[in-house]
Amino acid sequence: MAGVTYTTDDSDLVLLLRRHRVQVTAQRLAIMRAVSSRPHATADELADDVRAVIGSISRQAVYDTLGLLVDKHLVRRIQPPGSAARFEDRVDDNHHHLICRTCGSTVDIDCAVGAVPCLTAHDDHGFEIDEAEVVYWGRCPACRAATPEPASQRPASERPASERHMSERLAHAKEQQ
């Protein structure tokens, strides 16, 4: 470890890595710090953050380190449909995510009703369930304020009566053809 300088802020990370039998390197510490400071970031975003702090690091080194940290349960990898994998350091609980369909902003949501009821499946088919992955989708307040959702994409129950009737008439006209 000669030549590597750790700060006092790194001492907890150093102990955590050692406890999980992971060799401590400046790159791994920088990646751990980046994941901690920017939850739900992609590997490329984390690579940019790490480069800004320690200089050069290859994309492959970032991917390899993230893979190791996921394997050691120090980092959690989530991959919502249609999205690049994202990483976070909140690994010791069963929580879920809320993702904005417009900007991709992601926030943590605690389990819906207390102590992990989502782990009790109606029929577990003999599996021992230890984690549930739930993703809530919607639009964040900033995106909703910036661009109201087109009426045609809102559920019919939320459209003004005049628009509901028009869509019903159009649907009826298509049926008659």
Residue, then its C-alpha position, 0 to 999 in steps of 0.5 A: m500500500a505504499g504511495v496510497t494516502y488515506t484521509t481520516d474520512d476513509s478510515d471507515l471505508v478501509l475497515l469495511l473493505r478489509r472486513h469483507r476481505v477486499q484489498v484496499t486501493a485508492q481506486r476502490l476507495a474513490i469508487m466507494r466514495a462516489v457510490s456513497s455520494r451519488p446513489h443510483a448513478t450509472a457506472d459511467e457517471l461514477a467513472d466521471d466522478v472518480r476521474a475528477v478526484i483521482g485522475s485517470i481510471s479506466r472504464q473497465a477498472v470501474y466496472d470490475t470494481l463495481g462487480l467486486l463490490v456487488d459480489k461482496h454485498l458492499v454495493r447494490r446493483i439495480q437495473p430498472p427496465g430500459s435503464a443502464a445498471r445503477f449502483e447504491d450503497r444501501v444494501d442492508d435492507n429491503h427497500h424499493h425505488l421510485i423512478c421518474r419516467t421523464c428524467g430518470s431521477t431515482v429515489d429510495i422508497d422504504c418497504a410499503v407496509g413496515a417490516v418487509p411484507c413484500l417478502t411474503a409471496h402468496d405462493d413461493h413455489g418452494f423458494e426461500i425469498d430474501e429480497a423483493e425488487v419493486v419499482y414504482w414509476g411516475r413523473c417527479p415534481a420538477c418534470r410535472a411542473a416543466t411539461p404537463e403530461p399530454a391529456s391523451q396519455r392520462p388515464a381516461s378517469e383523469r381527463p376532462a369529461s369533454e375529452r373522455h366523450m370525444s375519445e369514446r366517440l372515436a373508439h365507437a366510430k372505429e368499431q362501426q367501421 
